[in-house]
Amino acid sequence: MVQGYSGHTKYSGGLDVARKIIKADGIRGLYRGFGLSVVTYSPSSAVWWASYGSSQRYIWRLLDQGGKYDEVAPSVPKIMLVQAAGGIIAGATASCITTPLDTIKTR
């Protein structure tokens, strides 16, 4: 993220980065910030999965498919569309809720 700024080490690729981190800080250096990442990404994942399931149920209700098991199953394209819409809604919801945590972690 800071490549090119005056006084910062330049790297020649991912392996070079890993090599220099291990040389300077050992294997533990590769895990610097791990705790903060867990604190940030765990709530994001939890919100995403909860939102994904809920949004799909809501969309199926809007499409009048919720709970009608005796009728013909929906088509594959329709299922994919509902899943995609559910994913978009879940991603937007998780981002709106957890972006402040990510901003704090980054700064």
QUITA-V919743 format. One line per field, one symbol per residue. ss: DSSP state (H for helix, E for strand, - for the rest). phi: phi as a letter, one per 40 degrees, with the letter a starting at -180 (. if undefined). psi: psi as a letter, one per 20 degrees, with the letter a starting at -180 (. if undefined). A space follows every 10 residues. Layout:
# QUITA-V919743
ss = ???
phi = ???
psi = ???
This chain:
# QUITA-V919743
ss = ---------- ---HHHHHHH HHHHH-HHHH H--HHHHHHH HHHHHHHHHH HHHHHHHHHH HH-------- -----HHHHH HHHHHHHHHH HHHHHHHHHH HHHHHH-
phi = .bdgcdgbcc bbhcccdddc ccccbgddcc bcgcdccccc cccccccccc cccccccccc cccgbcgccc cccccccccc cccccccccc cccccccbdd ccccccc
psi = hjpiqpjqpq qkrghggggh ggggiahhhh jpjgghgghg hghggggggg hggghggggh ghjkiojnii rqqqqghggh ggggghgggg ggggghhihh ghgggg.
